[in-house]
Amino acid sequence: MAEGRIRTDQPHTARIWNYWLGGEDHYEVDRQAGEQIRALHPGIGEYARADRAFLKEAVGHLVTRCGIRQFLDVGTGLPTADNTHEVAQRLAPESRVVYVDNDPIVLAHAEGLLTSTPEGRTDYLEEDLRNVATILERAGKTLDLTRPVALILLGVVIFVEDDAEAYGIVRRLMDALPSGSHLVLSHTITRPDMPDVDAAVEFWNAHGTPKLTQRTPEAVERFFDGLELLPPGVVSCNRWHATPVDGEPPAEVAMFGGVGRKA
């Protein structure tokens, strides 16, 4: 079923991401594209690791410091180490997590996500980010949407090219969640001092699927309009609550993220 919709003759972002993270769910076409992108931008593999570190730090912070026990992870991608439910339930076994993705590749691996502690619950929905009402309706069967929820959108709104549509999707999702809910979002950026990133994205958009949209750090921060942006704000993902090495923060990557709270 899902396997029949998987294209193995064309590189795919989820599989390349998995390749950079050291996973096993990729094909030769993905490895070739991954290495070609790495040749254009040697530090590209750090994005995947930075984004995963950001997820771990953000979920851990929300569980231990903010009391969050419900997570709606949209655009979850292929399972790897320290998935949302693993991080959350390690700290609070009663945590509930709903994963959402429209990718048949992820659907084929959904069983790897559908593990849970006895006290908590994990579910997976095959749905598109743009179908906000359907996502909320289906997620509400697992999550109590009258209580705070952490909405996780890591590297997913980059697939929505139109700015108004992208901001509108995030706003509609957050508007439906109660006070005390949080937004965790990461996004590939474009910035004058990182021209090799633009070259890598241009290569990807010419050869891979789905296409990516870059935004400036300021444009990424706009996704948090109306929310209380938690310190340190929208920063390089590997710098969000990172421990300095020899007194210095890690070198920036062009994947920025932040966490915001709904009052």
C-alpha positions in Angstrom: 0.0 0.0 0.0 2.3 2.8 1.2 5.3 0.9 -0.3 3.6 1.2 -3.7 3.7 5.0 -3.6 7.3 5.2 -2.7 9.6 6.5 -5.5 13.0 5.0 -5.3 14.2 6.6 -8.6 14.1 10.2 -7.2 15.9 11.6 -4.1 13.6 12.5 -1.2 14.2 14.9 1.7 13.1 12.5 4.4 15.5 9.8 3.3 18.4 12.2 2.7 17.8 13.6 6.2 17.8 10.0 7.6 21.1 9.4 5.7 22.8 12.4 7.2 21.6 11.3 10.7 23.2 7.9 10.1 20.0 6.0 9.7 19.3 3.1 7.4 16.1 4.2 5.6 17.5 5.5 2.3 18.4 4.4 -1.2 21.4 4.9 -3.5 19.7 7.8 -5.2 19.3 9.5 -1.8 22.9 8.9 -0.8 24.2 10.3 -4.1 22.1 13.4 -3.8 23.1 13.8 -0.1 26.8 13.7 -1.1 26.3 16.1 -3.9 24.6 18.6 -1.6 27.4 18.0 1.0 29.9 18.9 -1.7 28.1 22.2 -2.3 27.8 22.8 1.5 30.1 20.6 3.6 28.3 21.4 6.8 24.9 20.4 5.7 24.9 17.2 7.7 25.1 19.3 10.8 21.7 20.7 10.1 20.1 17.3 10.7 22.0 16.8 13.9 21.3 20.3 15.1 17.6 20.0 14.4 17.4 16.7 16.3 19.3 18.3 19.2 16.9 21.2 19.2 13.9 18.7 19.3 15.5 16.9 22.3 16.2 20.2 24.2 12.9 21.8 23.4 10.8 18.7 24.4 12.8 18.2 27.5 12.4 21.8 28.5 8.6 21.7 27.9 8.2 18.6 30.0 10.4 19.5 32.9 10.0 23.3 33.0 6.5 23.9 31.5 4.6 20.8 32.6 3.6 19.9 29.0 2.3 16.4 28.6 0.7 16.5 25.1 2.5 16.9 21.8 1.3 17.3 18.2 4.2 16.6 15.9 3.4 17.6 12.3 5.8 16.6 9.6 7.5 14.1 11.8 9.7 12.5 9.2 11.4 9.1 9.4 11.9 7.7 12.9 15.4 7.9 14.3 17.0 8.3 17.8 15.2 10.4 20.3 11.8 10.8 18.7 9.4 13.1 20.4 7.5 10.4 22.3 10.8 8.8 23.5 12.1 12.1 24.9 8.8 13.1 26.5 7.9 9.7 27.9 11.4 9.2 29.3 10.8 12.2 31.5 7.0 11.9 31.9 5.7 8.4 31.1 2.1 9.7 30.9 2.8 11.9 27.9 0.7 11.6 24.8 2.1 12.2 21.3 0.3 12.4 18.0 2.6 12.3 14.9 1.3 13.7 11.6 2.8 13.2 8.1 1.6 12.9 4.6 4.6 11.0 3.3 4.1 7.4 2.2 7.8 6.7 3.2 7.0 7.7 6.8 3.7 5.8 6.7 5.6 2.7 5.8 7.7 3.1 9.0 4.8 4.3 11.2 5.0 1.1 13.3 8.4 2.3 14.5 6.7 5.4 15.9 3.7 3.7 17.4 5.4 2.6 20.6 4.4 4.0 24.0 4.7 3.6 27.7 1.7 1.9 29.3 0.9 5.2 31.0 1.0 7.3 27.9 -0.2 7.0 24.3 1.3 7.5 20.8 -0.7 7.7 17.6 0.1 8.4 13.9 -2.1 10.3 11.4 -1.5 10.3 7.6 -2.5 13.9 6.8 -1.2 17.0 5.1 -0.1 20.1 7.0 -2.5 22.2 5.1 -5.6 20.3 6.3 -5.6 22.0 9.7 -9.2 21.2 10.6 -8.8 17.5 9.9 -5.6 17.3 11.8 -7.1 18.9 14.8 -10.3 16.8 14.6 -8.3 13.5 14.4 -5.7 14.5 16.9 -8.5 15.3 19.4 -9.2 11.6 19.6 -5.9 11.1 21.4 -5.1 14.5 22.8 -7.3 16.6 25.1 -7.3 19.9 23.2 -8.8 21.8 26.1 -5.4 21.3 27.9 -2.0 22.7 26.8 -0.4 21.1 23.8 3.1 21.5 22.3 2.8 21.9 18.5 6.0 20.8 16.9 6.7 21.9 13.3 10.4 21.0 12.6 11.5 21.7 9.0 8.0 21.3 7.6 6.7 24.8 6.8 9.7 25.1 4.5 7.5 23.0 2.1 4.9 25.8 1.9 6.1 28.3 -0.6 3.5 31.1 -0.2 4.3 33.2 2.9 0.7 34.1 3.6 -0.3 30.4 3.5 2.6 29.3 5.7 1.9 31.9 8.4 -1.8 31.2 8.1 -1.4 27.5 8.7 0.6 28.0 11.9 -1.7 30.7 13.2 -4.8 28.5 12.6 -3.2 25.6 14.4 -2.2 27.7 17.4 -5.5 29.6 17.5 -7.2 26.2 18.1 -5.0 25.3 21.0 -5.6 26.6 24.6 -3.7 29.0 26.7 -0.4 27.5 27.9 0.2 25.7 24.6 3.6 26.1 22.9 4.9 26.3 19.4 8.2 24.6 18.5 9.3 25.5 15.0 12.5 25.2 12.9 13.2 26.4 9.4 16.1 26.6 6.9 17.2 30.2 6.6 18.9 32.3 3.9 21.4 34.9 5.0 24.1 36.9 3.1 26.9 35.3 5.0 25.8 31.7 4.1 25.7 31.7 0.3 26.7 28.0 0.0 23.3 27.2 1.7 21.5 28.9 -1.2 23.5 26.8 -3.7 22.6 23.6 -1.9 18.9 24.5 -1.8 19.0 25.5 -5.5 20.5 22.1 -6.3 17.9 20.3 -4.3 15.0 22.1 -5.9 16.3 21.2 -9.3 16.7 17.5 -8.6 14.7 16.4 -5.5 11.2 16.4 -4.0 9.5 18.1 -2.3 10.8 21.6 -3.1 12.1 23.8 -0.3 11.5 27.4 0.6 14.1 29.4 2.5 13.2 32.4 4.7 15.3 34.9 6.6 15.7 34.7 10.4 13.4 37.6 10.7 10.7 35.9 8.6 11.1 32.7 10.7 10.5 34.8 13.8 7.2 36.0 12.4 5.8 32.5 12.9 5.9 33.4 16.6 3.9 36.6 16.3 1.4 36.9 19.2 3.3 34.3 21.3 5.8 34.8 24.2 9.1 33.8 22.6 11.1 31.8 25.1 14.8 32.7 25.6 17.1 32.7 23.7 14.6 33.4 20.9 14.9 32.3 17.3 18.5 31.1 16.9 20.6 28.5 15.2 19.1 25.2 16.3 22.4 23.9 17.8 22.5 27.1 20.0 19.1 26.7 21.6 20.0 26.0 25.3 23.3 24.6 24.1 26.2 24.2 26.6 29.2 26.3 25.4 32.4 24.5 24.6 35.5 26.3 26.0 33.2 29.3 26.6 32.1 29.5 23.0 28.7 28.6 21.5 28.7 26.1 18.6 29.2 27.5 15.1 25.8 28.5 13.6 24.0 26.3 11.1 21.4 27.6 8.6 18.6 25.8 10.5 17.0 28.2 13.0 14.4 27.4 15.6 12.5 28.8 18.5 9.8 28.0 21.1 6.9 30.3 21.9 4.2 30.2 24.5 0.5 31.1 24.0 -0.7 33.3 26.8 
